[in-house]
Amino acid sequence: MEQAEMYGRRGCQLVKELASAEPGQLTRFNDDLFNQVIKECNVHYSQFYELTRKMQEEGLDVQFTRNADHFGMLIHHLSLLRNKRCLMAYMYKRADILRSLSWKVGRVLPPEIEGKLSDIEKHYFKNHASALQCYMREMDCLDLTVDMVPPKDPYIKVRVLEDIGVTAIGDKDTNLACHSIHFLKCTEAEPYIMQGMMEELVG
């Protein structure tokens, strides 16, 4: 593959992945392509450095000389900046979706979402969720992740989809057995609904 054909193509593919995904949805982190872009960045930096050193050894003014080496440096410099912008856009957009998910699913990501994350993203989500929990504890344990839309009734009817077991609900222990039906406060049921462990029964 010719080098000129390679410049910026992989970084562009990362950005296209973001654009093709459903809004608010994460695709699997593309480790292979991400690392290829980083490798290309290292090549650009190495070539830029070599051309700079060559001009200096020839006694040329790197800033004002306009020869083939100067324009080669410019191509590598601009290609490096473009790749860095693509990498940052890829990471920032995914981090933005993760921050949004922390309001919807709480501190625990569903396995189907966690499986799409890189190790760094898993660590980022854990730290962000912990920071949110600390803030809510400082606010007298006010849970900011529930009731994003004000409920018409403080209680809702739910069906348990997974065997959760005996859990403290309100001031009593409740057996949340699979397929059992309960009337619970919205604030108590919503975390389970977000994690797919319960469903609201309407009508």
Biotite code that builds the C-alpha atoms (Angstrom):
import biotite.structure as struc

atoms = struc.array([
    struc.Atom([0.000, 0.000, 0.000], chain_id="A", res_id=1, res_name="MET", atom_name="CA", element="C"),
    struc.Atom([1.328, 3.421, -0.908], chain_id="A", res_id=2, res_name="GLU", atom_name="CA", element="C"),
    struc.Atom([1.981, 5.728, 2.027], chain_id="A", res_id=3, res_name="GLN", atom_name="CA", element="C"),
    struc.Atom([0.104, 8.608, 0.386], chain_id="A", res_id=4, res_name="ALA", atom_name="CA", element="C"),
    struc.Atom([-3.010, 6.424, 0.170], chain_id="A", res_id=5, res_name="GLU", atom_name="CA", element="C"),
    struc.Atom([-2.720, 5.528, 3.841], chain_id="A", res_id=6, res_name="MET", atom_name="CA", element="C"),
    struc.Atom([-2.613, 9.040, 5.295], chain_id="A", res_id=7, res_name="TYR", atom_name="CA", element="C"),
    struc.Atom([-5.753, 9.851, 7.291], chain_id="A", res_id=8, res_name="GLY", atom_name="CA", element="C"),
    struc.Atom([-7.823, 6.974, 5.887], chain_id="A", res_id=9, res_name="ARG", atom_name="CA", element="C"),
    struc.Atom([-7.904, 4.910, 9.062], chain_id="A", res_id=10, res_name="ARG", atom_name="CA", element="C"),
    struc.Atom([-8.689, 7.910, 11.258], chain_id="A", res_id=11, res_name="GLY", atom_name="CA", element="C"),
    struc.Atom([-11.543, 8.758, 8.910], chain_id="A", res_id=12, res_name="CYS", atom_name="CA", element="C"),
    struc.Atom([-12.888, 5.206, 9.269], chain_id="A", res_id=13, res_name="GLN", atom_name="CA", element="C"),
    struc.Atom([-13.078, 5.649, 13.052], chain_id="A", res_id=14, res_name="LEU", atom_name="CA", element="C"),
    struc.Atom([-15.148, 8.791, 12.646], chain_id="A", res_id=15, res_name="VAL", atom_name="CA", element="C"),
    struc.Atom([-17.407, 7.060, 10.103], chain_id="A", res_id=16, res_name="LYS", atom_name="CA", element="C"),
    struc.Atom([-18.110, 4.356, 12.687], chain_id="A", res_id=17, res_name="GLU", atom_name="CA", element="C"),
    struc.Atom([-19.456, 7.040, 15.018], chain_id="A", res_id=18, res_name="LEU", atom_name="CA", element="C"),
    struc.Atom([-21.597, 8.551, 12.282], chain_id="A", res_id=19, res_name="ALA", atom_name="CA", element="C"),
    struc.Atom([-23.089, 5.187, 11.233], chain_id="A", res_id=20, res_name="SER", atom_name="CA", element="C"),
    struc.Atom([-24.079, 4.097, 14.763], chain_id="A", res_id=21, res_name="ALA", atom_name="CA", element="C"),
    struc.Atom([-27.596, 4.630, 16.088], chain_id="A", res_id=22, res_name="GLU", atom_name="CA", element="C"),
    struc.Atom([-27.829, 7.844, 18.175], chain_id="A", res_id=23, res_name="PRO", atom_name="CA", element="C"),
    struc.Atom([-26.942, 7.150, 21.797], chain_id="A", res_id=24, res_name="GLY", atom_name="CA", element="C"),
    struc.Atom([-25.805, 3.588, 21.007], chain_id="A", res_id=25, res_name="GLN", atom_name="CA", element="C"),
    struc.Atom([-22.297, 2.166, 21.337], chain_id="A", res_id=26, res_name="LEU", atom_name="CA", element="C"),
    struc.Atom([-20.625, -0.151, 18.852], chain_id="A", res_id=27, res_name="THR", atom_name="CA", element="C"),
    struc.Atom([-17.809, -2.444, 19.975], chain_id="A", res_id=28, res_name="ARG", atom_name="CA", element="C"),
    struc.Atom([-14.585, -0.503, 20.603], chain_id="A", res_id=29, res_name="PHE", atom_name="CA", element="C"),
    struc.Atom([-12.456, -0.984, 17.494], chain_id="A", res_id=30, res_name="ASN", atom_name="CA", element="C"),
    struc.Atom([-9.107, -1.817, 19.112], chain_id="A", res_id=31, res_name="ASP", atom_name="CA", element="C"),
    struc.Atom([-7.486, -2.887, 15.875], chain_id="A", res_id=32, res_name="ASP", atom_name="CA", element="C"),
    struc.Atom([-8.342, 0.243, 13.908], chain_id="A", res_id=33, res_name="LEU", atom_name="CA", element="C"),
    struc.Atom([-7.676, 2.536, 16.883], chain_id="A", res_id=34, res_name="PHE", atom_name="CA", element="C"),
    struc.Atom([-4.177, 1.065, 17.308], chain_id="A", res_id=35, res_name="ASN", atom_name="CA", element="C"),
    struc.Atom([-3.519, 1.352, 13.570], chain_id="A", res_id=36, res_name="GLN", atom_name="CA", element="C"),
    struc.Atom([-4.251, 5.088, 13.750], chain_id="A", res_id=37, res_name="VAL", atom_name="CA", element="C"),
    struc.Atom([-1.876, 5.465, 16.714], chain_id="A", res_id=38, res_name="ILE", atom_name="CA", element="C"),
    struc.Atom([0.784, 3.532, 14.790], chain_id="A", res_id=39, res_name="LYS", atom_name="CA", element="C"),
    struc.Atom([0.296, 5.865, 11.823], chain_id="A", res_id=40, res_name="GLU", atom_name="CA", element="C"),
    struc.Atom([0.687, 8.854, 14.156], chain_id="A", res_id=41, res_name="CYS", atom_name="CA", element="C"),
    struc.Atom([4.036, 7.458, 15.302], chain_id="A", res_id=42, res_name="ASN", atom_name="CA", element="C"),
    struc.Atom([5.128, 7.076, 11.670], chain_id="A", res_id=43, res_name="VAL", atom_name="CA", element="C"),
    struc.Atom([4.196, 10.689, 10.919], chain_id="A", res_id=44, res_name="HIS", atom_name="CA", element="C"),
    struc.Atom([6.092, 11.920, 13.963], chain_id="A", res_id=45, res_name="TYR", atom_name="CA", element="C"),
    struc.Atom([9.166, 9.864, 13.038], chain_id="A", res_id=46, res_name="SER", atom_name="CA", element="C"),
    struc.Atom([9.131, 11.122, 9.435], chain_id="A", res_id=47, res_name="GLN", atom_name="CA", element="C"),
    struc.Atom([8.596, 14.708, 10.571], chain_id="A", res_id=48, res_name="PHE", atom_name="CA", element="C"),
    struc.Atom([11.576, 14.421, 12.946], chain_id="A", res_id=49, res_name="TYR", atom_name="CA", element="C"),
    struc.Atom([13.825, 12.869, 10.288], chain_id="A", res_id=50, res_name="GLU", atom_name="CA", element="C"),
    struc.Atom([13.023, 15.585, 7.738], chain_id="A", res_id=51, res_name="LEU", atom_name="CA", element="C"),
    struc.Atom([13.593, 18.291, 10.337], chain_id="A", res_id=52, res_name="THR", atom_name="CA", element="C"),
    struc.Atom([16.978, 16.827, 11.267], chain_id="A", res_id=53, res_name="ARG", atom_name="CA", element="C"),
    struc.Atom([17.944, 16.481, 7.592], chain_id="A", res_id=54, res_name="LYS", atom_name="CA", element="C"),
    struc.Atom([17.245, 20.166, 6.923], chain_id="A", res_id=55, res_name="MET", atom_name="CA", element="C"),
    struc.Atom([19.154, 21.214, 10.022], chain_id="A", res_id=56, res_name="GLN", atom_name="CA", element="C"),
    struc.Atom([22.159, 19.100, 9.009], chain_id="A", res_id=57, res_name="GLU", atom_name="CA", element="C"),
    struc.Atom([22.096, 20.815, 5.607], chain_id="A", res_id=58, res_name="GLU", atom_name="CA", element="C"),
    struc.Atom([22.235, 24.198, 7.358], chain_id="A", res_id=59, res_name="GLY", atom_name="CA", element="C"),
    struc.Atom([18.759, 25.219, 6.133], chain_id="A", res_id=60, res_name="LEU", atom_name="CA", element="C"),
    struc.Atom([16.319, 27.358, 8.062], chain_id="A", res_id=61, res_name="ASP", atom_name="CA", element="C"),
    struc.Atom([13.476, 24.976, 8.914], chain_id="A", res_id=62, res_name="VAL", atom_name="CA", element="C"),
    struc.Atom([10.975, 27.791, 9.396], chain_id="A", res_id=63, res_name="GLN", atom_name="CA", element="C"),
    struc.Atom([11.542, 29.738, 6.176], chain_id="A", res_id=64, res_name="PHE", atom_name="CA", element="C"),
    struc.Atom([13.023, 27.271, 3.640], chain_id="A", res_id=65, res_name="THR", atom_name="CA", element="C"),
    struc.Atom([10.486, 26.109, 1.054], chain_id="A", res_id=66, res_name="ARG", atom_name="CA", element="C"),
    struc.Atom([11.766, 22.898, -0.513], chain_id="A", res_id=67, res_name="ASN", atom_name="CA", element="C"),
    struc.Atom([10.543, 19.309, -0.872], chain_id="A", res_id=68, res_name="ALA", atom_name="CA", element="C"),
    struc.Atom([11.596, 18.446, 2.670], chain_id="A", res_id=69, res_name="ASP", atom_name="CA", element="C"),
    struc.Atom([9.670, 21.402, 4.074], chain_id="A", res_id=70, res_name="HIS", atom_name="CA", element="C"),
    struc.Atom([6.458, 20.373, 2.320], chain_id="A", res_id=71, res_name="PHE", atom_name="CA", element="C"),
    struc.Atom([7.044, 16.767, 3.369], chain_id="A", res_id=72, res_name="GLY", atom_name="CA", element="C"),
    struc.Atom([7.247, 17.971, 6.976], chain_id="A", res_id=73, res_name="MET", atom_name="CA", element="C"),
    struc.Atom([4.045, 19.939, 6.471], chain_id="A", res_id=74, res_name="LEU", atom_name="CA", element="C"),
    struc.Atom([2.198, 16.886, 5.134], chain_id="A", res_id=75, res_name="ILE", atom_name="CA", element="C"),
    struc.Atom([3.301, 14.742, 8.087], chain_id="A", res_id=76, res_name="HIS", atom_name="CA", element="C"),
    struc.Atom([2.454, 17.496, 10.572], chain_id="A", res_id=77, res_name="HIS", atom_name="CA", element="C"),
    struc.Atom([-1.044, 18.070, 9.201], chain_id="A", res_id=78, res_name="LEU", atom_name="CA", element="C"),
    struc.Atom([-1.690, 14.327, 8.892], chain_id="A", res_id=79, res_name="SER", atom_name="CA", element="C"),
    struc.Atom([-0.653, 13.862, 12.523], chain_id="A", res_id=80, res_name="LEU", atom_name="CA", element="C"),
    struc.Atom([-3.021, 16.622, 13.663], chain_id="A", res_id=81, res_name="LEU", atom_name="CA", element="C"),
    struc.Atom([-5.876, 15.163, 11.616], chain_id="A", res_id=82, res_name="ARG", atom_name="CA", element="C"),
    struc.Atom([-5.386, 11.704, 13.107], chain_id="A", res_id=83, res_name="ASN", atom_name="CA", element="C"),
    struc.Atom([-5.244, 13.139, 16.617], chain_id="A", res_id=84, res_name="LYS", atom_name="CA", element="C"),
    struc.Atom([-8.549, 14.959, 16.033], chain_id="A", res_id=85, res_name="ARG", atom_name="CA", element="C"),
    struc.Atom([-10.142, 11.729, 14.775], chain_id="A", res_id=86, res_name="CYS", atom_name="CA", element="C"),
    struc.Atom([-8.903, 9.783, 17.808], chain_id="A", res_id=87, res_name="LEU", atom_name="CA", element="C"),
    struc.Atom([-10.124, 12.458, 20.200], chain_id="A", res_id=88, res_name="MET", atom_name="CA", element="C"),
    struc.Atom([-13.532, 12.663, 18.483], chain_id="A", res_id=89, res_name="ALA", atom_name="CA", element="C"),
    struc.Atom([-13.893, 8.877, 18.693], chain_id="A", res_id=90, res_name="TYR", atom_name="CA", element="C"),
    struc.Atom([-13.036, 8.765, 22.407], chain_id="A", res_id=91, res_name="MET", atom_name="CA", element="C"),
    struc.Atom([-14.994, 11.889, 23.369], chain_id="A", res_id=92, res_name="TYR", atom_name="CA", element="C"),
    struc.Atom([-18.206, 10.776, 21.657], chain_id="A", res_id=93, res_name="LYS", atom_name="CA", element="C"),
    struc.Atom([-18.063, 7.340, 23.269], chain_id="A", res_id=94, res_name="ARG", atom_name="CA", element="C"),
    struc.Atom([-17.338, 8.900, 26.682], chain_id="A", res_id=95, res_name="ALA", atom_name="CA", element="C"),
    struc.Atom([-20.322, 11.221, 26.179], chain_id="A", res_id=96, res_name="ASP", atom_name="CA", element="C"),
    struc.Atom([-22.587, 8.216, 25.570], chain_id="A", res_id=97, res_name="ILE", atom_name="CA", element="C"),
    struc.Atom([-21.179, 6.502, 28.669], chain_id="A", res_id=98, res_name="LEU", atom_name="CA", element="C"),
    struc.Atom([-21.913, 9.574, 30.803], chain_id="A", res_id=99, res_name="ARG", atom_name="CA", element="C"),
    struc.Atom([-25.471, 9.557, 29.493], chain_id="A", res_id=100, res_name="SER", atom_name="CA", element="C"),
    struc.Atom([-25.837, 5.850, 30.265], chain_id="A", res_id=101, res_name="LEU", atom_name="CA", element="C"),
    struc.Atom([-24.800, 6.396, 33.887], chain_id="A", res_id=102, res_name="SER", atom_name="CA", element="C"),
    struc.Atom([-28.032, 8.387, 34.363], chain_id="A", res_id=103, res_name="TRP", atom_name="CA", element="C"),
    struc.Atom([-30.101, 5.589, 32.821], chain_id="A", res_id=104, res_name="LYS", atom_name="CA", element="C"),
    struc.Atom([-28.611, 2.355, 34.150], chain_id="A", res_id=105, res_name="VAL", atom_name="CA", element="C"),
    struc.Atom([-26.885, 3.449, 37.359], chain_id="A", res_id=106, res_name="GLY", atom_name="CA", element="C"),
    struc.Atom([-23.522, 2.091, 38.471], chain_id="A", res_id=107, res_name="ARG", atom_name="CA", element="C"),
    struc.Atom([-23.787, -1.289, 36.749], chain_id="A", res_id=108, res_name="VAL", atom_name="CA", element="C"),
    struc.Atom([-23.682, -1.582, 32.975], chain_id="A", res_id=109, res_name="LEU", atom_name="CA", element="C"),
    struc.Atom([-25.645, -4.377, 31.299], chain_id="A", res_id=110, res_name="PRO", atom_name="CA", element="C"),
    struc.Atom([-23.274, -7.114, 30.024], chain_id="A", res_id=111, res_name="PRO", atom_name="CA", element="C"),
    struc.Atom([-24.196, -6.436, 26.403], chain_id="A", res_id=112, res_name="GLU", atom_name="CA", element="C"),
    struc.Atom([-22.947, -2.853, 26.761], chain_id="A", res_id=113, res_name="ILE", atom_name="CA", element="C"),
    struc.Atom([-19.923, -3.579, 28.943], chain_id="A", res_id=114, res_name="GLU", atom_name="CA", element="C"),
    struc.Atom([-18.730, -6.105, 26.380], chain_id="A", res_id=115, res_name="GLY", atom_name="CA", element="C"),
    struc.Atom([-18.385, -3.308, 23.822], chain_id="A", res_id=116, res_name="LYS", atom_name="CA", element="C"),
    struc.Atom([-16.049, -1.176, 25.952], chain_id="A", res_id=117, res_name="LEU", atom_name="CA", element="C"),
    struc.Atom([-12.289, -0.955, 26.122], chain_id="A", res_id=118, res_name="SER", atom_name="CA", element="C"),
    struc.Atom([-10.589, -1.410, 29.497], chain_id="A", res_id=119, res_name="ASP", atom_name="CA", element="C"),
    struc.Atom([-10.020, 2.354, 29.713], chain_id="A", res_id=120, res_name="ILE", atom_name="CA", element="C"),
    struc.Atom([-13.711, 3.019, 29.051], chain_id="A", res_id=121, res_name="GLU", atom_name="CA", element="C"),
    struc.Atom([-14.755, 0.542, 31.756], chain_id="A", res_id=122, res_name="LYS", atom_name="CA", element="C"),
    struc.Atom([-12.461, 2.333, 34.204], chain_id="A", res_id=123, res_name="HIS", atom_name="CA", element="C"),
    struc.Atom([-13.826, 5.716, 33.096], chain_id="A", res_id=124, res_name="TYR", atom_name="CA", element="C"),
    struc.Atom([-17.449, 4.640, 33.580], chain_id="A", res_id=125, res_name="PHE", atom_name="CA", element="C"),
    struc.Atom([-16.684, 3.196, 37.015], chain_id="A", res_id=126, res_name="LYS", atom_name="CA", element="C"),
    struc.Atom([-15.025, 6.440, 38.141], chain_id="A", res_id=127, res_name="ASN", atom_name="CA", element="C"),
    struc.Atom([-17.803, 8.616, 36.690], chain_id="A", res_id=128, res_name="HIS", atom_name="CA", element="C"),
    struc.Atom([-20.535, 6.535, 38.326], chain_id="A", res_id=129, res_name="ALA", atom_name="CA", element="C"),
    struc.Atom([-18.660, 6.628, 41.659], chain_id="A", res_id=130, res_name="SER", atom_name="CA", element="C"),
    struc.Atom([-18.331, 10.417, 41.448], chain_id="A", res_id=131, res_name="ALA", atom_name="CA", element="C"),
    struc.Atom([-22.064, 10.709, 40.774], chain_id="A", res_id=132, res_name="LEU", atom_name="CA", element="C"),
    struc.Atom([-22.852, 8.451, 43.732], chain_id="A", res_id=133, res_name="GLN", atom_name="CA", element="C"),
    struc.Atom([-20.594, 10.493, 46.028], chain_id="A", res_id=134, res_name="CYS", atom_name="CA", element="C"),
    struc.Atom([-22.326, 13.696, 44.964], chain_id="A", res_id=135, res_name="TYR", atom_name="CA", element="C"),
    struc.Atom([-25.771, 12.213, 45.624], chain_id="A", res_id=136, res_name="MET", atom_name="CA", element="C"),
    struc.Atom([-24.680, 11.068, 49.090], chain_id="A", res_id=137, res_name="ARG", atom_name="CA", element="C"),
    struc.Atom([-23.553, 14.615, 49.849], chain_id="A", res_id=138, res_name="GLU", atom_name="CA", element="C"),
    struc.Atom([-27.037, 15.750, 48.804], chain_id="A", res_id=139, res_name="MET", atom_name="CA", element="C"),
    struc.Atom([-28.620, 13.744, 51.648], chain_id="A", res_id=140, res_name="ASP", atom_name="CA", element="C"),
    struc.Atom([-28.798, 10.586, 49.479], chain_id="A", res_id=141, res_name="CYS", atom_name="CA", element="C"),
    struc.Atom([-30.950, 12.278, 46.842], chain_id="A", res_id=142, res_name="LEU", atom_name="CA", element="C"),
    struc.Atom([-31.090, 9.876, 43.875], chain_id="A", res_id=143, res_name="ASP", atom_name="CA", element="C"),
    struc.Atom([-30.752, 12.055, 40.789], chain_id="A", res_id=144, res_name="LEU", atom_name="CA", element="C"),
    struc.Atom([-30.926, 9.100, 38.398], chain_id="A", res_id=145, res_name="THR", atom_name="CA", element="C"),
    struc.Atom([-34.616, 8.344, 38.945], chain_id="A", res_id=146, res_name="VAL", atom_name="CA", element="C"),
    struc.Atom([-37.734, 10.224, 37.909], chain_id="A", res_id=147, res_name="ASP", atom_name="CA", element="C"),
    struc.Atom([-36.102, 11.867, 34.906], chain_id="A", res_id=148, res_name="MET", atom_name="CA", element="C"),
    struc.Atom([-39.737, 12.312, 33.812], chain_id="A", res_id=149, res_name="VAL", atom_name="CA", element="C"),
    struc.Atom([-42.108, 13.208, 36.699], chain_id="A", res_id=150, res_name="PRO", atom_name="CA", element="C"),
    struc.Atom([-44.428, 10.220, 37.354], chain_id="A", res_id=151, res_name="PRO", atom_name="CA", element="C"),
    struc.Atom([-48.211, 10.578, 37.342], chain_id="A", res_id=152, res_name="LYS", atom_name="CA", element="C"),
    struc.Atom([-48.416, 8.215, 40.314], chain_id="A", res_id=153, res_name="ASP", atom_name="CA", element="C"),
    struc.Atom([-45.725, 7.527, 42.956], chain_id="A", res_id=154, res_name="PRO", atom_name="CA", element="C"),
    struc.Atom([-46.451, 3.773, 42.690], chain_id="A", res_id=155, res_name="TYR", atom_name="CA", element="C"),
    struc.Atom([-46.238, 1.564, 39.618], chain_id="A", res_id=156, res_name="ILE", atom_name="CA", element="C"),
    struc.Atom([-47.095, -2.060, 38.896], chain_id="A", res_id=157, res_name="LYS", atom_name="CA", element="C"),
    struc.Atom([-44.102, -4.156, 37.873], chain_id="A", res_id=158, res_name="VAL", atom_name="CA", element="C"),
    struc.Atom([-43.299, -7.729, 36.891], chain_id="A", res_id=159, res_name="ARG", atom_name="CA", element="C"),
    struc.Atom([-39.947, -9.219, 37.946], chain_id="A", res_id=160, res_name="VAL", atom_name="CA", element="C"),
    struc.Atom([-38.061, -10.629, 34.944], chain_id="A", res_id=161, res_name="LEU", atom_name="CA", element="C"),
    struc.Atom([-35.127, -12.159, 36.835], chain_id="A", res_id=162, res_name="GLU", atom_name="CA", element="C"),
    struc.Atom([-34.949, -13.857, 40.215], chain_id="A", res_id=163, res_name="ASP", atom_name="CA", element="C"),
    struc.Atom([-33.625, -10.993, 42.359], chain_id="A", res_id=164, res_name="ILE", atom_name="CA", element="C"),
    struc.Atom([-34.339, -12.654, 45.706], chain_id="A", res_id=165, res_name="GLY", atom_name="CA", element="C"),
    struc.Atom([-35.304, -11.152, 49.039], chain_id="A", res_id=166, res_name="VAL", atom_name="CA", element="C"),
    struc.Atom([-34.509, -7.437, 48.990], chain_id="A", res_id=167, res_name="THR", atom_name="CA", element="C"),
    struc.Atom([-35.172, -4.577, 51.364], chain_id="A", res_id=168, res_name="ALA", atom_name="CA", element="C"),
    struc.Atom([-37.904, -2.483, 49.737], chain_id="A", res_id=169, res_name="ILE", atom_name="CA", element="C"),
    struc.Atom([-38.966, 0.469, 51.820], chain_id="A", res_id=170, res_name="GLY", atom_name="CA", element="C"),
    struc.Atom([-39.226, -0.642, 55.448], chain_id="A", res_id=171, res_name="ASP", atom_name="CA", element="C"),
    struc.Atom([-39.694, -4.378, 54.782], chain_id="A", res_id=172, res_name="LYS", atom_name="CA", element="C"),
    struc.Atom([-38.068, -7.311, 53.014], chain_id="A", res_id=173, res_name="ASP", atom_name="CA", element="C"),
    struc.Atom([-39.728, -8.328, 49.753], chain_id="A", res_id=174, res_name="THR", atom_name="CA", element="C"),
    struc.Atom([-39.161, -11.506, 47.792], chain_id="A", res_id=175, res_name="ASN", atom_name="CA", element="C"),
    struc.Atom([-38.586, -10.361, 44.200], chain_id="A", res_id=176, res_name="LEU", atom_name="CA", element="C"),
    struc.Atom([-39.007, -13.780, 42.625], chain_id="A", res_id=177, res_name="ALA", atom_name="CA", element="C"),
    struc.Atom([-39.010, -14.180, 38.858], chain_id="A", res_id=178, res_name="CYS", atom_name="CA", element="C"),
    struc.Atom([-42.454, -13.478, 37.287], chain_id="A", res_id=179, res_name="HIS", atom_name="CA", element="C"),
    struc.Atom([-43.832, -12.096, 40.570], chain_id="A", res_id=180, res_name="SER", atom_name="CA", element="C"),
    struc.Atom([-45.868, -8.864, 40.384], chain_id="A", res_id=181, res_name="ILE", atom_name="CA", element="C"),
    struc.Atom([-45.553, -5.978, 42.830], chain_id="A", res_id=182, res_name="HIS", atom_name="CA", element="C"),
    struc.Atom([-46.711, -2.414, 43.432], chain_id="A", res_id=183, res_name="PHE", atom_name="CA", element="C"),
    struc.Atom([-43.552, -0.414, 44.134], chain_id="A", res_id=184, res_name="LEU", atom_name="CA", element="C"),
    struc.Atom([-42.562, 3.218, 44.384], chain_id="A", res_id=185, res_name="LYS", atom_name="CA", element="C"),
    struc.Atom([-41.149, 4.539, 41.132], chain_id="A", res_id=186, res_name="CYS", atom_name="CA", element="C"),
    struc.Atom([-37.867, 5.387, 42.876], chain_id="A", res_id=187, res_name="THR", atom_name="CA", element="C"),
    struc.Atom([-37.549, 1.788, 44.126], chain_id="A", res_id=188, res_name="GLU", atom_name="CA", element="C"),
    struc.Atom([-38.464, 0.080, 40.864], chain_id="A", res_id=189, res_name="ALA", atom_name="CA", element="C"),
    struc.Atom([-36.710, 2.271, 38.328], chain_id="A", res_id=190, res_name="GLU", atom_name="CA", element="C"),
    struc.Atom([-33.123, 1.024, 38.972], chain_id="A", res_id=191, res_name="PRO", atom_name="CA", element="C"),
    struc.Atom([-34.307, -2.558, 38.357], chain_id="A", res_id=192, res_name="TYR", atom_name="CA", element="C"),
    struc.Atom([-36.244, -1.510, 35.253], chain_id="A", res_id=193, res_name="ILE", atom_name="CA", element="C"),
    struc.Atom([-33.177, 0.242, 33.851], chain_id="A", res_id=194, res_name="MET", atom_name="CA", element="C"),
    struc.Atom([-31.105, -2.918, 34.318], chain_id="A", res_id=195, res_name="GLN", atom_name="CA", element="C"),
    struc.Atom([-33.758, -5.048, 32.576], chain_id="A", res_id=196, res_name="GLY", atom_name="CA", element="C"),
    struc.Atom([-34.609, -6.962, 35.754], chain_id="A", res_id=197, res_name="MET", atom_name="CA", element="C"),
    struc.Atom([-38.193, -5.657, 35.908], chain_id="A", res_id=198, res_name="MET", atom_name="CA", element="C"),
    struc.Atom([-40.789, -4.300, 33.531], chain_id="A", res_id=199, res_name="GLU", atom_name="CA", element="C"),
    struc.Atom([-43.569, -1.849, 34.195], chain_id="A", res_id=200, res_name="GLU", atom_name="CA", element="C"),
    struc.Atom([-47.081, -3.167, 33.597], chain_id="A", res_id=201, res_name="LEU", atom_name="CA", element="C"),
    struc.Atom([-49.267, -0.535, 32.017], chain_id="A", res_id=202, res_name="VAL", atom_name="CA", element="C"),
    struc.Atom([-53.047, -0.744, 31.832], chain_id="A", res_id=203, res_name="GLY", atom_name="CA", element="C"),
])
